[in-house]
Amino acid sequence: MARLAQRGDRAAFDALVQSYQELAFRAAYLIVRDEDDAADVAQDAFVRAYRSLDAFDTSRRFRPWLLRIVTNVALNSARSSGRRNAATERLARDAGTGKDQRPDAAVEAAEQSERVWSAITDLPDDDQRLIYLRYFLETSEAEAAESIGRPVGTVKSRLHRALKRLRRVIEDGYPDLLPYATQLLREERYESATNT
Amino acid sequence: MSQQLTPEYSDVDALLRASAKAFSYPRTPNVIAASVRIRLDDEASFAERLRAILARPTLRAAAAVVLVAAVIVSSALVVPQSREALADFFGLSRVKIEIGPVLGPPPPVLSPESFAEPATLQTAQEAVDFGIRLPTERGVQMLPDAVYVEDRWPGAEVVITVYEEEGYDLYQSAQGYFGKGLPQADLLLDARVHGQEAIWIGVGGHVASSLDAQGRVVIETLRSVERATLLWEEVGVTYRLETSLSLDEAIRIAESLR
């Protein structure tokens, strides 16, 4: 499909946009933290991707190439707008409203997820991007490597450093997340042991 | 991720995996694909109109007027072909200028620290393939108050040296720049740096973009209405001096680079 689009087939590019718009929106949302802005970033990224198609190596995968563009556009947007604070505000606003009808465990998981998201904000851009790619967007190491334009080995070492820094951020600003993390790990290990 | 990547931080790893699983994304708006289609259609349509205008000999003779008018009339984004035509008019191969309204919401105002990474002259030099040049006073290089490098776009790296007290920022890139949204044509002046053509954009605000090797925009920022911009090219590098100084002073700084 990307090859067809590269040859000027607009319908093929439209199909690519349809296929990847959710991925692009989600990747953008993780970084800019605002629905409208994420939609704008996704649009911009697709337009840039279209303009850059002649530079796309069709022997490679489209998804990591697109993710590279989306995350670059999103980081530029987030850097300049200061909208990251909106996430914290939203978190404070939503806390305790009692509107969430999900089971307690799911509500707790969602709340902790939001807090981890806030903690990630305190990391350098490259760390954030890598964590979103590997954990939230579930790219493989090879895809993440293509997305950041670095070898797989670099992805591993950078991710290691990113986790180290995230732990420090959590220890300093979100210390109650650590017992929760330990509990998660214990549960995982218990499940793993009982399954074997 | 289904496996623990880093045993040393396995609790943080577990926390991230659980967080990713529980994360609640908003629904993806269904307008993205349609909006992209409209924008690309607009670009193609504008390119066609511009090509048609430029193909007419009588109008080509008055290319400046026509191009400016075309940009003002158009409500579409501009594609590389039209930028090239405008760049030819102003005589700089890697600098493109448009006059006319900016479509849609203007880009954000970006200061160097908001889009580029702090660097030293040494680390900035390691990030780019060209030699970073600095202004001189009586033959002595002036060290900047701050250095930034934007190197996330391979081939389109930008080095910014900030001279706070002197009142200017110097951008250097092996690629080019693109200015648009100039409120009026008379803000543009032909200038000369070492006898070569240069462009001076007077105070009044405009959108400045950094371009990659294919002329595509990689960084876009609204520039201050209080600062003017001098653009010129030397030995394969494009320079942009943003300053509150006068044109003469800007040229003196430009010609002092070593």
Chai-1 contact restraints between the chains, C-beta under 6 A:
chainA,res_idxA,chainB,res_idxB,connection_type,confidence,min_distance_angstrom,max_distance_angstrom,comment,restraint_id
A,V17,B,A33,contact,1.0,0.0,6.0,A-B,restraint_1
A,V17,B,V36,contact,1.0,0.0,6.0,A-B,restraint_2
A,Q18,B,A33,contact,1.0,0.0,6.0,A-B,restraint_3
A,Q21,B,I32,contact,1.0,0.0,6.0,A-B,restraint_4
A,Q21,B,A33,contact,1.0,0.0,6.0,A-B,restraint_5
A,E22,B,T28,contact,1.0,0.0,6.0,A-B,restraint_6
A,F25,B,T28,contact,1.0,0.0,6.0,A-B,restraint_7
A,R26,B,Y25,contact,1.0,0.0,6.0,A-B,restraint_8
A,E35,B,P26,contact,1.0,0.0,6.0,A-B,restraint_9
A,A39,B,P29,contact,1.0,0.0,6.0,A-B,restraint_10
A,A39,B,I32,contact,1.0,0.0,6.0,A-B,restraint_11
A,A42,B,I32,contact,1.0,0.0,6.0,A-B,restraint_12
A,Q43,B,I32,contact,1.0,0.0,6.0,A-B,restraint_13
A,Q43,B,S35,contact,1.0,0.0,6.0,A-B,restraint_14
A,Q43,B,V36,contact,1.0,0.0,6.0,A-B,restraint_15
A,F46,B,V36,contact,1.0,0.0,6.0,A-B,restraint_16
A,V47,B,R39,contact,1.0,0.0,6.0,A-B,restraint_17
A,Y50,B,L40,contact,1.0,0.0,6.0,A-B,restraint_18
A,R51,B,R216,contact,1.0,0.0,6.0,A-B,restraint_19
A,S52,B,R216,contact,1.0,0.0,6.0,A-B,restraint_20
A,N72,B,R152,contact,1.0,0.0,6.0,A-B,restraint_21
A,N76,B,F115,contact,1.0,0.0,6.0,A-B,restraint_22
A,R79,B,S114,contact,1.0,0.0,6.0,A-B,restraint_23
A,R79,B,F115,contact,1.0,0.0,6.0,A-B,restraint_24
A,S80,B,P108,contact,1.0,0.0,6.0,A-B,restraint_25
A,S80,B,L110,contact,1.0,0.0,6.0,A-B,restraint_26
A,S80,B,S114,contact,1.0,0.0,6.0,A-B,restraint_27
A,S81,B,P108,contact,1.0,0.0,6.0,A-B,restraint_28
A,A109,B,A22,contact,1.0,0.0,6.0,A-B,restraint_29
A,A110,B,A22,contact,1.0,0.0,6.0,A-B,restraint_30
A,A110,B,S24,contact,1.0,0.0,6.0,A-B,restraint_31
A,S113,B,S19,contact,1.0,0.0,6.0,A-B,restraint_32
A,S113,B,A22,contact,1.0,0.0,6.0,A-B,restraint_33
A,S113,B,F23,contact,1.0,0.0,6.0,A-B,restraint_34
A,V116,B,S19,contact,1.0,0.0,6.0,A-B,restraint_35
A,R134,B,M1,contact,1.0,0.0,6.0,A-B,restraint_36
A,Y135,B,M1,contact,1.0,0.0,6.0,A-B,restraint_37
A,Y135,B,L16,contact,1.0,0.0,6.0,A-B,restraint_38
A,Y135,B,A20,contact,1.0,0.0,6.0,A-B,restraint_39
A,F136,B,A20,contact,1.0,0.0,6.0,A-B,restraint_40
A,H160,B,T6,contact,1.0,0.0,6.0,A-B,restraint_41
A,L163,B,T6,contact,1.0,0.0,6.0,A-B,restraint_42
A,L163,B,Y9,contact,1.0,0.0,6.0,A-B,restraint_43
A,L163,B,V12,contact,1.0,0.0,6.0,A-B,restraint_44
A,L166,B,V12,contact,1.0,0.0,6.0,A-B,restraint_45
A,R167,B,Y9,contact,1.0,0.0,6.0,A-B,restraint_46
A,R167,B,V12,contact,1.0,0.0,6.0,A-B,restraint_47
A,A181,B,D11,contact,1.0,0.0,6.0,A-B,restraint_48
A,A181,B,A14,contact,1.0,0.0,6.0,A-B,restraint_49
A,A181,B,L15,contact,1.0,0.0,6.0,A-B,restraint_50
A,T182,B,D11,contact,1.0,0.0,6.0,A-B,restraint_51
A,L184,B,A14,contact,1.0,0.0,6.0,A-B,restraint_52
A,L184,B,A18,contact,1.0,0.0,6.0,A-B,restraint_53
A,L185,B,S10,contact,1.0,0.0,6.0,A-B,restraint_54
A,L185,B,D11,contact,1.0,0.0,6.0,A-B,restraint_55
A,L185,B,A14,contact,1.0,0.0,6.0,A-B,restraint_56
A,E188,B,A14,contact,1.0,0.0,6.0,A-B,restraint_57
